[in-house]
Amino acid sequence: MSARTWIVARLTGALVPLERAEQELDAYRDEVLYGEPLFLAEFDSVEPELHLTLDAARACCDDIARAVADGRRWDWVTNADGVHVQVWTHEDDDRPTGFTGGEVTELHVKRPEAASNEAVAA
């Protein structure tokens, strides 16, 4: 049973009319899909991961950097495109010395375009 079927069954079992249950479920889906950003954590040679928060995505990259750091330290900078880039830092003054290979990009799910009458007719 899909999650949608289960939720509709629970709502209709609670005497919520089916049409209203469907509307509430669609509104909740839209809130979840289109309301908050997702964060894509990427690190060279590692499968990308999608996270619900910036902190979780950075922690994912931090774990990988920790494994390959070999005594080096790292920090995060945000580039002109808004991408969070993980950089190795100098041990004395924390200035960036190179890229670790870790990046976190904020993503927003785009609402689908409404079907035009012409597309429906075709």
Protein Blocks (a to p, Z undefined) as FASTA:
>chain_A
ZZklmmmmmmmmnopafklmmmmmmmmmmmmmmmpccdddddehiacdddfbfklmmmmm
mmmmmmmnnopacdddddfkopacdddddfklopafbdfhiacddddddddddddfklmm
ZZ
